[in-house]
Amino acid sequence: MSPGLRSGALVGASALRVRNILPWAGLGVALEHVLETSRQPRQRHLEGGARVGFDWGF
């Protein structure tokens, strides 16, 4: 493990609820900053991706 900071955002949309299930999808981006230690130099990472899921109201 390395100490650091992470910041990100996700923009998503959902469809109509069908039989207590609410599907959704989103696109996200995150920026990570890993602090310098005696074993590794300072690093920055820019990440992007997609997420899908559903909310289930049982």
C-alpha distance matrix in Angstrom:
0.0 3.8 6.8 9.4 12.4 13.9 17.6 19.8 23.2 25.0 28.8 30.4 33.8 35.2 38.4 41.1 40.4 42.1 42.7 39.9 37.3 35.9 34.2 32.1 30.3 28.3 26.8 23.7 21.9 18.5 17.3 13.6 13.1 10.0 11.0 12.1 10.8 12.9 11.3 11.3 13.7 13.7 13.5 15.2 15.5 18.5 18.6 21.6 22.8 25.1 25.0 27.9 28.6 31.3 32.1 34.2 36.7 38.0
3.8 0.0 3.8 6.4 9.9 12.1 15.8 18.4 22.1 24.4 28.1 30.2 33.8 35.5 38.9 41.7 41.3 43.2 44.1 41.2 38.6 36.9 35.1 32.7 30.6 28.2 26.4 23.0 20.8 17.2 15.3 11.4 10.1 6.7 7.2 8.5 7.9 10.7 9.8 9.1 10.8 10.2 10.5 12.5 13.5 16.8 17.5 20.9 22.6 25.3 25.5 28.7 29.7 32.4 33.3 35.7 38.1 39.8
6.8 3.8 0.0 3.8 7.3 10.3 13.9 17.0 20.7 23.3 27.1 29.4 33.0 34.9 38.4 41.1 40.8 42.9 43.8 40.8 38.3 36.5 34.9 32.3 30.4 27.8 26.1 22.5 20.1 16.4 14.3 10.6 8.8 6.1 5.8 8.3 8.5 12.0 12.1 11.2 11.8 10.3 10.9 12.3 13.8 16.7 17.8 21.0 23.0 25.5 25.7 28.9 29.8 32.3 32.8 35.4 37.5 39.4
9.4 6.4 3.8 0.0 3.8 6.9 10.5 13.7 17.4 20.3 24.0 26.6 30.2 32.4 36.0 38.8 38.7 41.1 42.3 39.3 36.7 34.6 33.0 30.1 28.0 25.2 23.2 19.5 16.9 13.1 10.8 7.3 5.5 4.2 5.2 8.8 10.5 14.2 14.3 12.3 12.0 9.4 9.2 9.6 11.1 13.6 15.0 18.2 20.5 23.1 23.6 26.9 28.1 30.7 31.3 34.1 36.2 38.4
12.4 9.9 7.3 3.8 0.0 3.8 6.9 10.4 14.0 17.2 20.8 23.5 27.2 29.4 33.1 35.9 36.0 38.6 39.9 36.9 34.4 32.0 30.5 27.5 25.5 22.4 20.6 16.8 14.3 10.5 8.4 5.8 5.2 6.5 8.1 11.9 14.0 17.8 17.9 15.6 14.8 11.6 10.7 9.7 10.6 12.2 13.4 16.3 18.6 21.0 21.4 24.8 26.0 28.4 28.9 32.0 34.0 36.4
13.9 12.1 10.3 6.9 3.8 0.0 3.8 6.8 10.5 13.5 17.1 19.8 23.5 25.8 29.5 32.3 32.6 35.1 36.6 33.7 31.0 28.5 26.9 23.8 21.7 18.7 16.8 13.0 10.7 7.0 5.8 4.5 6.4 8.6 11.2 14.8 17.1 20.8 20.3 17.8 16.9 13.8 11.9 9.8 9.4 10.0 10.5 12.9 15.0 17.3 17.8 21.1 22.5 25.0 25.7 28.9 31.1 33.6
17.6 15.8 13.9 10.5 6.9 3.8 0.0 3.8 7.3 10.7 14.1 17.1 20.8 23.4 27.1 29.9 30.5 33.2 35.0 32.2 29.5 26.7 25.2 21.8 19.7 16.5 14.6 10.9 8.6 5.6 5.4 6.6 8.9 11.9 14.3 17.9 20.5 24.2 23.8 21.1 19.9 16.5 14.3 11.5 10.7 10.0 10.4 11.9 14.1 16.0 16.6 19.9 21.3 23.7 24.4 27.8 29.8 32.6
19.8 18.4 17.0 13.7 10.4 6.8 3.8 0.0 3.8 7.0 10.4 13.4 17.2 19.9 23.6 26.6 27.3 30.0 32.0 29.4 26.6 23.6 21.8 18.4 16.1 12.8 10.9 7.2 5.6 3.9 6.2 8.6 11.7 14.6 17.5 21.0 23.5 27.1 26.4 23.5 22.4 19.1 16.5 13.3 11.5 9.6 8.9 9.3 11.1 12.7 13.4 16.6 18.3 20.8 21.7 25.2 27.4 30.4
23.2 22.1 20.7 17.4 14.0 10.5 7.3 3.8 0.0 3.8 6.8 10.0 13.7 16.6 20.3 23.3 24.3 27.2 29.4 26.9 24.2 20.9 19.2 15.6 13.5 10.0 8.5 5.6 5.6 6.5 9.4 12.2 15.3 18.4 21.3 24.7 27.3 30.9 30.1 27.2 26.0 22.7 19.9 16.6 14.5 11.9 10.7 9.7 10.7 11.4 11.9 14.8 16.5 18.7 19.6 23.3 25.3 28.6
25.0 24.4 23.3 20.3 17.2 13.5 10.7 7.0 3.8 0.0 3.8 6.4 10.2 13.0 16.7 19.8 20.8 23.6 26.0 23.7 20.8 17.5 15.6 11.9 9.7 6.3 5.6 4.1 6.6 8.7 12.3 15.0 18.4 21.2 24.3 27.7 30.1 33.6 32.5 29.6 28.7 25.6 22.6 19.3 16.7 13.9 11.7 9.6 9.3 8.8 8.9 11.3 13.2 15.4 16.6 20.3 22.5 25.9
28.8 28.1 27.1 24.0 20.8 17.1 14.1 10.4 6.8 3.8 0.0 3.8 7.2 10.6 14.1 17.3 19.0 21.9 24.6 22.6 19.8 16.2 14.3 10.5 8.5 5.3 5.5 6.3 9.2 12.0 15.4 18.4 21.8 24.7 27.8 31.2 33.7 37.2 36.0 33.1 32.0 28.9 25.8 22.3 19.7 16.5 14.4 11.7 10.9 9.6 9.9 11.4 13.3 15.1 16.4 20.1 22.2 25.7
30.4 30.2 29.4 26.6 23.5 19.8 17.1 13.4 10.0 6.4 3.8 0.0 3.8 6.9 10.5 13.7 15.4 18.2 21.0 19.2 16.3 12.7 10.7 7.0 5.4 3.7 6.3 8.5 12.0 14.8 18.4 21.2 24.7 27.4 30.6 34.0 36.2 39.7 38.3 35.5 34.7 31.8 28.6 25.3 22.4 19.3 16.7 13.6 11.9 9.4 8.7 9.0 10.6 12.0 13.4 17.1 19.3 22.8
33.8 33.8 33.0 30.2 27.2 23.5 20.8 17.2 13.7 10.2 7.2 3.8 0.0 3.8 7.0 10.2 12.4 15.2 18.3 16.9 14.2 10.5 8.7 5.7 5.7 6.3 9.4 12.1 15.6 18.5 22.2 24.9 28.5 31.1 34.4 37.7 39.9 43.4 41.9 39.2 38.4 35.5 32.3 29.0 26.0 22.9 20.2 17.0 14.8 11.8 10.8 9.8 10.7 11.2 12.6 15.9 17.8 21.4
35.2 35.5 34.9 32.4 29.4 25.8 23.4 19.9 16.6 13.0 10.6 6.9 3.8 0.0 3.8 6.8 8.6 11.5 14.5 13.3 10.6 6.9 5.7 4.1 6.5 8.7 12.3 14.9 18.6 21.3 25.0 27.5 31.1 33.5 36.7 40.1 42.1 45.5 44.0 41.4 40.9 38.2 35.0 31.8 28.7 25.8 22.9 19.7 17.1 13.7 11.8 9.7 9.5 8.7 9.9 12.9 14.7 18.1
38.4 38.9 38.4 36.0 33.1 29.5 27.1 23.6 20.3 16.7 14.1 10.5 7.0 3.8 0.0 3.8 6.5 8.7 12.3 11.9 9.6 6.5 5.8 6.4 9.0 11.9 15.3 18.3 22.0 24.8 28.6 31.0 34.7 37.0 40.3 43.6 45.6 48.9 47.2 44.7 44.3 41.6 38.4 35.2 32.0 29.1 26.0 22.7 19.9 16.3 14.5 11.7 11.2 9.8 11.0 13.0 14.6 17.7
41.1 41.7 41.1 38.8 35.9 32.3 29.9 26.6 23.3 19.8 17.3 13.7 10.2 6.8 3.8 0.0 3.8 6.3 9.8 9.9 8.6 6.5 7.7 9.4 12.5 15.4 19.0 21.7 25.5 28.1 31.8 34.2 37.8 40.1 43.3 46.7 48.5 51.9 50.3 47.9 47.6 44.9 41.7 38.6 35.5 32.6 29.6 26.3 23.5 19.9 17.8 14.8 13.5 11.2 11.4 12.5 13.2 16.2
40.4 41.3 40.8 38.7 36.0 32.6 30.5 27.3 24.3 20.8 19.0 15.4 12.4 8.6 6.5 3.8 0.0 3.8 6.6 6.1 5.5 4.6 7.4 10.0 13.7 16.8 20.5 23.0 26.7 29.0 32.7 34.7 38.3 40.3 43.5 46.9 48.4 51.8 50.2 48.0 47.9 45.3 42.3 39.4 36.3 33.7 30.5 27.5 24.6 21.0 18.3 15.0 12.9 9.7 9.1 9.4 9.7 12.5
42.1 43.2 42.9 41.1 38.6 35.1 33.2 30.0 27.2 23.6 21.9 18.2 15.2 11.5 8.7 6.3 3.8 0.0 3.8 5.6 5.3 6.6 8.7 12.1 15.6 19.0 22.7 25.3 29.1 31.4 35.2 37.1 40.7 42.5 45.8 49.1 50.5 53.7 51.9 49.8 50.0 47.5 44.4 41.6 38.4 35.9 32.5 29.5 26.3 22.6 19.8 16.3 14.0 10.8 10.7 9.9 10.4 12.1
42.7 44.1 43.8 42.3 39.9 36.6 35.0 32.0 29.4 26.0 24.6 21.0 18.3 14.5 12.3 9.8 6.6 3.8 0.0 3.8 5.6 8.5 11.1 14.7 18.2 21.7 25.4 27.7 31.5 33.5 37.2 38.7 42.3 43.9 47.1 50.4 51.5 54.7 52.9 51.0 51.4 49.1 46.1 43.5 40.3 38.1 34.7 31.8 28.6 24.9 21.9 18.3 15.4 12.0 11.1 9.0 8.7 9.4
39.9 41.2 40.8 39.3 36.9 33.7 32.2 29.4 26.9 23.7 22.6 19.2 16.9 13.3 11.9 9.9 6.1 5.6 3.8 0.0 3.8 6.6 9.9 13.2 16.9 20.0 23.8 25.8 29.4 31.1 34.7 36.2 39.6 41.2 44.2 47.6 48.7 51.9 50.3 48.5 48.9 46.5 43.6 41.1 38.1 36.0 32.7 30.1 27.0 23.5 20.2 16.9 13.7 10.0 8.1 5.8 5.1 6.7
37.3 38.6 38.3 36.7 34.4 31.0 29.5 26.6 24.2 20.8 19.8 16.3 14.2 10.6 9.6 8.6 5.5 5.3 5.6 3.8 0.0 3.8 6.3 9.8 13.4 16.7 20.4 22.5 26.2 28.0 31.7 33.2 36.7 38.3 41.5 44.8 46.0 49.1 47.4 45.5 45.8 43.5 40.5 38.0 34.8 32.7 29.3 26.6 23.4 19.9 16.6 13.2 10.1 6.5 5.7 4.7 6.4 8.6
35.9 36.9 36.5 34.6 32.0 28.5 26.7 23.6 20.9 17.5 16.2 12.7 10.5 6.9 6.5 6.5 4.6 6.6 8.5 6.6 3.8 0.0 3.8 6.6 10.4 13.5 17.3 19.4 23.1 25.2 28.9 30.7 34.2 36.1 39.3 42.6 44.1 47.4 45.7 43.6 43.7 41.2 38.2 35.4 32.3 29.9 26.7 23.9 20.9 17.3 14.3 11.1 8.5 5.3 5.0 6.5 8.3 11.4
34.2 35.1 34.9 33.0 30.5 26.9 25.2 21.8 19.2 15.6 14.3 10.7 8.7 5.7 5.8 7.7 7.4 8.7 11.1 9.9 6.3 3.8 0.0 3.8 7.2 10.7 14.4 16.9 20.6 22.9 26.7 28.5 32.2 34.1 37.5 40.7 42.2 45.4 43.6 41.3 41.4 39.0 35.8 33.0 29.7 27.2 23.9 20.9 17.7 14.0 11.2 7.7 5.9 4.1 6.5 8.7 11.5 14.3
32.1 32.7 32.3 30.1 27.5 23.8 21.8 18.4 15.6 11.9 10.5 7.0 5.7 4.1 6.4 9.4 10.0 12.1 14.7 13.2 9.8 6.6 3.8 0.0 3.8 7.0 10.8 13.2 17.0 19.5 23.2 25.3 29.0 31.1 34.5 37.7 39.5 42.8 41.0 38.6 38.4 35.9 32.6 29.7 26.5 23.8 20.6 17.5 14.6 11.0 8.5 5.8 5.5 5.7 8.0 11.3 13.9 17.1
30.3 30.6 30.4 28.0 25.5 21.7 19.7 16.1 13.5 9.7 8.5 5.4 5.7 6.5 9.0 12.5 13.7 15.6 18.2 16.9 13.4 10.4 7.2 3.8 0.0 3.8 7.3 10.1 13.9 16.7 20.4 22.7 26.5 28.6 32.1 35.2 37.1 40.4 38.6 35.9 35.6 33.1 29.7 26.7 23.4 20.6 17.3 14.0 11.0 7.4 5.7 4.2 6.4 8.5 11.2 14.6 17.5 20.5
28.3 28.2 27.8 25.2 22.4 18.7 16.5 12.8 10.0 6.3 5.3 3.7 6.3 8.7 11.9 15.4 16.8 19.0 21.7 20.0 16.7 13.5 10.7 7.0 3.8 0.0 3.8 6.6 10.3 13.2 17.0 19.5 23.2 25.7 29.1 32.3 34.4 37.7 36.1 33.3 32.7 30.0 26.6 23.4 20.2 17.2 14.2 11.0 8.6 5.7 5.3 6.4 9.0 11.4 13.7 17.3 20.0 23.2
26.8 26.4 26.1 23.2 20.6 16.8 14.6 10.9 8.5 5.6 5.5 6.3 9.4 12.3 15.3 19.0 20.5 22.7 25.4 23.8 20.4 17.3 14.4 10.8 7.3 3.8 0.0 3.8 7.2 10.6 14.2 17.0 20.7 23.2 26.7 29.7 32.1 35.4 33.7 30.7 29.8 27.1 23.7 20.4 17.1 13.9 11.0 7.6 5.9 4.5 6.5 9.0 12.1 14.9 17.3 20.9 23.7 26.8
23.7 23.0 22.5 19.5 16.8 13.0 10.9 7.2 5.6 4.1 6.3 8.5 12.1 14.9 18.3 21.7 23.0 25.3 27.7 25.8 22.5 19.4 16.9 13.2 10.1 6.6 3.8 0.0 3.8 6.9 10.5 13.3 17.0 19.6 23.1 26.1 28.5 31.9 30.4 27.4 26.5 23.7 20.3 17.0 13.9 10.9 8.3 5.6 5.5 6.1 7.8 11.0 13.7 16.7 18.6 22.2 24.9 28.0
21.9 20.8 20.1 16.9 14.3 10.7 8.6 5.6 5.6 6.6 9.2 12.0 15.6 18.6 22.0 25.5 26.7 29.1 31.5 29.4 26.2 23.1 20.6 17.0 13.9 10.3 7.2 3.8 0.0 3.8 7.1 10.2 13.7 16.6 20.0 23.0 25.6 29.0 27.6 24.4 23.2 20.3 16.9 13.5 10.6 7.4 5.6 4.3 6.6 8.9 11.0 14.5 17.2 20.2 22.0 25.6 28.3 31.3
18.5 17.2 16.4 13.1 10.5 7.0 5.6 3.9 6.5 8.7 12.0 14.8 18.5 21.3 24.8 28.1 29.0 31.4 33.5 31.1 28.0 25.2 22.9 19.5 16.7 13.2 10.6 6.9 3.8 0.0 3.8 6.6 10.1 13.0 16.3 19.4 22.0 25.4 24.3 21.2 20.1 17.0 13.9 10.6 8.1 5.9 5.1 6.4 8.9 11.5 13.0 16.7 18.9 21.9 23.4 26.9 29.4 32.3
17.3 15.3 14.3 10.8 8.4 5.8 5.4 6.2 9.4 12.3 15.4 18.4 22.2 25.0 28.6 31.8 32.7 35.2 37.2 34.7 31.7 28.9 26.7 23.2 20.4 17.0 14.2 10.5 7.1 3.8 0.0 3.8 6.8 10.1 13.2 16.2 19.0 22.5 21.6 18.4 16.8 13.6 10.6 7.2 5.7 4.7 6.3 8.9 12.1 15.1 16.7 20.4 22.6 25.6 26.9 30.4 32.8 35.7
13.6 11.4 10.6 7.3 5.8 4.5 6.6 8.6 12.2 15.0 18.4 21.2 24.9 27.5 31.0 34.2 34.7 37.1 38.7 36.2 33.2 30.7 28.5 25.3 22.7 19.5 17.0 13.3 10.2 6.6 3.8 0.0 3.8 6.4 9.8 12.9 15.5 19.0 18.1 15.0 13.8 10.8 8.1 5.6 5.0 6.5 8.1 11.3 14.1 17.1 18.4 22.1 24.0 27.0 28.2 31.4 33.9 36.4
13.1 10.1 8.8 5.5 5.2 6.4 8.9 11.7 15.3 18.4 21.8 24.7 28.5 31.1 34.7 37.8 38.3 40.7 42.3 39.6 36.7 34.2 32.2 29.0 26.5 23.2 20.7 17.0 13.7 10.1 6.8 3.8 0.0 3.8 6.4 9.5 12.5 16.0 15.7 12.6 11.0 7.6 5.9 4.6 6.6 9.1 11.4 14.9 17.8 20.9 22.2 25.8 27.6 30.6 31.6 34.8 37.1 39.6
10.0 6.7 6.1 4.2 6.5 8.6 11.9 14.6 18.4 21.2 24.7 27.4 31.1 33.5 37.0 40.1 40.3 42.5 43.9 41.2 38.3 36.1 34.1 31.1 28.6 25.7 23.2 19.6 16.6 13.0 10.1 6.4 3.8 0.0 3.8 6.6 9.0 12.6 12.1 9.3 8.4 5.8 5.1 6.3 8.4 11.6 13.5 17.2 19.8 22.9 23.9 27.5 29.1 32.1 33.1 36.1 38.5 40.7
11.0 7.2 5.8 5.2 8.1 11.2 14.3 17.5 21.3 24.3 27.8 30.6 34.4 36.7 40.3 43.3 43.5 45.8 47.1 44.2 41.5 39.3 37.5 34.5 32.1 29.1 26.7 23.1 20.0 16.3 13.2 9.8 6.4 3.8 0.0 3.8 6.5 10.2 10.8 8.6 7.5 5.1 6.9 8.9 11.8 15.0 17.2 20.8 23.5 26.6 27.5 31.0 32.5 35.3 36.2 39.1 41.3 43.5
12.1 8.5 8.3 8.8 11.9 14.8 17.9 21.0 24.7 27.7 31.2 34.0 37.7 40.1 43.6 46.7 46.9 49.1 50.4 47.6 44.8 42.6 40.7 37.7 35.2 32.3 29.7 26.1 23.0 19.4 16.2 12.9 9.5 6.6 3.8 0.0 3.8 7.0 8.0 6.0 4.8 4.2 7.5 10.6 13.7 17.2 19.6 23.3 26.1 29.3 30.5 34.0 35.6 38.5 39.5 42.4 44.7 46.8
10.8 7.9 8.5 10.5 14.0 17.1 20.5 23.5 27.3 30.1 33.7 36.2 39.9 42.1 45.6 48.5 48.4 50.5 51.5 48.7 46.0 44.1 42.2 39.5 37.1 34.4 32.1 28.5 25.6 22.0 19.0 15.5 12.5 9.0 6.5 3.8 0.0 3.8 5.4 5.4 6.4 7.6 10.5 13.8 16.4 20.1 22.0 25.8 28.2 31.3 32.2 35.6 36.9 39.8 40.7 43.3 45.6 47.5
12.9 10.7 12.0 14.2 17.8 20.8 24.2 27.1 30.9 33.6 37.2 39.7 43.4 45.5 48.9 51.9 51.8 53.7 54.7 51.9 49.1 47.4 45.4 42.8 40.4 37.7 35.4 31.9 29.0 25.4 22.5 19.0 16.0 12.6 10.2 7.0 3.8 0.0 3.8 5.9 7.8 10.2 13.2 16.8 19.4 23.1 25.1 28.8 31.2 34.3 35.2 38.6 40.0 42.9 43.9 46.4 48.8 50.5
11.3 9.8 12.1 14.3 17.9 20.3 23.8 26.4 30.1 32.5 36.0 38.3 41.9 44.0 47.2 50.3 50.2 51.9 52.9 50.3 47.4 45.7 43.6 41.0 38.6 36.1 33.7 30.4 27.6 24.3 21.6 18.1 15.7 12.1 10.8 8.0 5.4 3.8 0.0 3.8 7.2 10.1 12.2 15.8 17.9 21.7 23.3 26.9 29.1 32.3 33.2 36.6 38.1 41.1 42.3 44.8 47.4 49.0
11.3 9.1 11.2 12.3 15.6 17.8 21.1 23.5 27.2 29.6 33.1 35.5 39.2 41.4 44.7 47.9 48.0 49.8 51.0 48.5 45.5 43.6 41.3 38.6 35.9 33.3 30.7 27.4 24.4 21.2 18.4 15.0 12.6 9.3 8.6 6.0 5.4 5.9 3.8 0.0 3.8 6.8 8.5 12.2 14.4 18.2 20.0 23.7 26.2 29.5 30.7 34.2 35.9 39.1 40.5 43.1 45.8 47.6
13.7 10.8 11.8 12.0 14.8 16.9 19.9 22.4 26.0 28.7 32.0 34.7 38.4 40.9 44.3 47.6 47.9 50.0 51.4 48.9 45.8 43.7 41.4 38.4 35.6 32.7 29.8 26.5 23.2 20.1 16.8 13.8 11.0 8.4 7.5 4.8 6.4 7.8 7.2 3.8 0.0 3.8 6.3 10.1 12.9 16.6 19.0 22.8 25.6 29.1 30.7 34.3 36.3 39.5 40.8 43.7 46.4 48.4
13.7 10.2 10.3 9.4 11.6 13.8 16.5 19.1 22.7 25.6 28.9 31.8 35.5 38.2 41.6 44.9 45.3 47.5 49.1 46.5 43.5 41.2 39.0 35.9 33.1 30.0 27.1 23.7 20.3 17.0 13.6 10.8 7.6 5.8 5.1 4.2 7.6 10.2 10.1 6.8 3.8 0.0 3.8 7.1 10.4 13.9 16.7 20.4 23.4 26.9 28.4 32.1 34.1 37.2 38.5 41.5 44.0 46.3
13.5 10.5 10.9 9.2 10.7 11.9 14.3 16.5 19.9 22.6 25.8 28.6 32.3 35.0 38.4 41.7 42.3 44.4 46.1 43.6 40.5 38.2 35.8 32.6 29.7 26.6 23.7 20.3 16.9 13.9 10.6 8.1 5.9 5.1 6.9 7.5 10.5 13.2 12.2 8.5 6.3 3.8 0.0 3.8 6.7 10.3 13.0 16.7 19.8 23.3 25.0 28.7 30.9 34.2 35.6 38.8 41.4 43.7
15.2 12.5 12.3 9.6 9.7 9.8 11.5 13.3 16.6 19.3 22.3 25.3 29.0 31.8 35.2 38.6 39.4 41.6 43.5 41.1 38.0 35.4 33.0 29.7 26.7 23.4 20.4 17.0 13.5 10.6 7.2 5.6 4.6 6.3 8.9 10.6 13.8 16.8 15.8 12.2 10.1 7.1 3.8 0.0 3.8 6.9 9.9 13.6 16.8 20.4 22.3 26.1 28.4 31.6 33.2 36.4 39.1 41.6
15.5 13.5 13.8 11.1 10.6 9.4 10.7 11.5 14.5 16.7 19.7 22.4 26.0 28.7 32.0 35.5 36.3 38.4 40.3 38.1 34.8 32.3 29.7 26.5 23.4 20.2 17.1 13.9 10.6 8.1 5.7 5.0 6.6 8.4 11.8 13.7 16.4 19.4 17.9 14.4 12.9 10.4 6.7 3.8 0.0 3.8 6.3 10.0 13.2 16.8 18.9 22.6 25.1 28.5 30.3 33.5 36.3 38.9
18.5 16.8 16.7 13.6 12.2 10.0 10.0 9.6 11.9 13.9 16.5 19.3 22.9 25.8 29.1 32.6 33.7 35.9 38.1 36.0 32.7 29.9 27.2 23.8 20.6 17.2 13.9 10.9 7.4 5.9 4.7 6.5 9.1 11.6 15.0 17.2 20.1 23.1 21.7 18.2 16.6 13.9 10.3 6.9 3.8 0.0 3.8 7.0 10.5 14.1 16.6 20.3 23.1 26.4 28.3 31.8 34.6 37.3
18.6 17.5 17.8 15.0 13.4 10.5 10.4 8.9 10.7 11.7 14.4 16.7 20.2 22.9 26.0 29.6 30.5 32.5 34.7 32.7 29.3 26.7 23.9 20.6 17.3 14.2 11.0 8.3 5.6 5.1 6.3 8.1 11.4 13.5 17.2 19.6 22.0 25.1 23.3 20.0 19.0 16.7 13.0 9.9 6.3 3.8 0.0 3.8 6.9 10.6 13.0 16.7 19.6 23.0 25.1 28.5 31.4 34.1
21.6 20.9 21.0 18.2 16.3 12.9 11.9 9.3 9.7 9.6 11.7 13.6 17.0 19.7 22.7 26.3 27.5 29.5 31.8 30.1 26.6 23.9 20.9 17.5 14.0 11.0 7.6 5.6 4.3 6.4 8.9 11.3 14.9 17.2 20.8 23.3 25.8 28.8 26.9 23.7 22.8 20.4 16.7 13.6 10.0 7.0 3.8 0.0 3.8 7.3 10.3 13.9 17.0 20.5 22.8 26.3 29.3 32.1
22.8 22.6 23.0 20.5 18.6 15.0 14.1 11.1 10.7 9.3 10.9 11.9 14.8 17.1 19.9 23.5 24.6 26.3 28.6 27.0 23.4 20.9 17.7 14.6 11.0 8.6 5.9 5.5 6.6 8.9 12.1 14.1 17.8 19.8 23.5 26.1 28.2 31.2 29.1 26.2 25.6 23.4 19.8 16.8 13.2 10.5 6.9 3.8 0.0 3.8 6.9 10.4 13.7 17.3 20.0 23.3 26.5 29.1
25.1 25.3 25.5 23.1 21.0 17.3 16.0 12.7 11.4 8.8 9.6 9.4 11.8 13.7 16.3 19.9 21.0 22.6 24.9 23.5 19.9 17.3 14.0 11.0 7.4 5.7 4.5 6.1 8.9 11.5 15.1 17.1 20.9 22.9 26.6 29.3 31.3 34.3 32.3 29.5 29.1 26.9 23.3 20.4 16.8 14.1 10.6 7.3 3.8 0.0 3.8 6.9 10.4 13.9 16.8 20.1 23.3 26.0
25.0 25.5 25.7 23.6 21.4 17.8 16.6 13.4 11.9 8.9 9.9 8.7 10.8 11.8 14.5 17.8 18.3 19.8 21.9 20.2 16.6 14.3 11.2 8.5 5.7 5.3 6.5 7.8 11.0 13.0 16.7 18.4 22.2 23.9 27.5 30.5 32.2 35.2 33.2 30.7 30.7 28.4 25.0 22.3 18.9 16.6 13.0 10.3 6.9 3.8 0.0 3.8 6.8 10.4 13.2 16.4 19.7 22.3
27.9 28.7 28.9 26.9 24.8 21.1 19.9 16.6 14.8 11.3 11.4 9.0 9.8 9.7 11.7 14.8 15.0 16.3 18.3 16.9 13.2 11.1 7.7 5.8 4.2 6.4 9.0 11.0 14.5 16.7 20.4 22.1 25.8 27.5 31.0 34.0 35.6 38.6 36.6 34.2 34.3 32.1 28.7 26.1 22.6 20.3 16.7 13.9 10.4 6.9 3.8 0.0 3.8 7.2 10.5 13.5 16.9 19.4
28.6 29.7 29.8 28.1 26.0 22.5 21.3 18.3 16.5 13.2 13.3 10.6 10.7 9.5 11.2 13.5 12.9 14.0 15.4 13.7 10.1 8.5 5.9 5.5 6.4 9.0 12.1 13.7 17.2 18.9 22.6 24.0 27.6 29.1 32.5 35.6 36.9 40.0 38.1 35.9 36.3 34.1 30.9 28.4 25.1 23.1 19.6 17.0 13.7 10.4 6.8 3.8 0.0 3.8 7.1 9.8 13.3 15.7
31.3 32.4 32.3 30.7 28.4 25.0 23.7 20.8 18.7 15.4 15.1 12.0 11.2 8.7 9.8 11.2 9.7 10.8 12.0 10.0 6.5 5.3 4.1 5.7 8.5 11.4 14.9 16.7 20.2 21.9 25.6 27.0 30.6 32.1 35.3 38.5 39.8 42.9 41.1 39.1 39.5 37.2 34.2 31.6 28.5 26.4 23.0 20.5 17.3 13.9 10.4 7.2 3.8 0.0 3.8 6.3 9.8 12.3
32.1 33.3 32.8 31.3 28.9 25.7 24.4 21.7 19.6 16.6 16.4 13.4 12.6 9.9 11.0 11.4 9.1 10.7 11.1 8.1 5.7 5.0 6.5 8.0 11.2 13.7 17.3 18.6 22.0 23.4 26.9 28.2 31.6 33.1 36.2 39.5 40.7 43.9 42.3 40.5 40.8 38.5 35.6 33.2 30.3 28.3 25.1 22.8 20.0 16.8 13.2 10.5 7.1 3.8 0.0 3.8 6.5 9.5
34.2 35.7 35.4 34.1 32.0 28.9 27.8 25.2 23.3 20.3 20.1 17.1 15.9 12.9 13.0 12.5 9.4 9.9 9.0 5.8 4.7 6.5 8.7 11.3 14.6 17.3 20.9 22.2 25.6 26.9 30.4 31.4 34.8 36.1 39.1 42.4 43.3 46.4 44.8 43.1 43.7 41.5 38.8 36.4 33.5 31.8 28.5 26.3 23.3 20.1 16.4 13.5 9.8 6.3 3.8 0.0 3.8 6.0
36.7 38.1 37.5 36.2 34.0 31.1 29.8 27.4 25.3 22.5 22.2 19.3 17.8 14.7 14.6 13.2 9.7 10.4 8.7 5.1 6.4 8.3 11.5 13.9 17.5 20.0 23.7 24.9 28.3 29.4 32.8 33.9 37.1 38.5 41.3 44.7 45.6 48.8 47.4 45.8 46.4 44.0 41.4 39.1 36.3 34.6 31.4 29.3 26.5 23.3 19.7 16.9 13.3 9.8 6.5 3.8 0.0 3.8
38.0 39.8 39.4 38.4 36.4 33.6 32.6 30.4 28.6 25.9 25.7 22.8 21.4 18.1 17.7 16.2 12.5 12.1 9.4 6.7 8.6 11.4 14.3 17.1 20.5 23.2 26.8 28.0 31.3 32.3 35.7 36.4 39.6 40.7 43.5 46.8 47.5 50.5 49.0 47.6 48.4 46.3 43.7 41.6 38.9 37.3 34.1 32.1 29.1 26.0 22.3 19.4 15.7 12.3 9.5 6.0 3.8 0.0
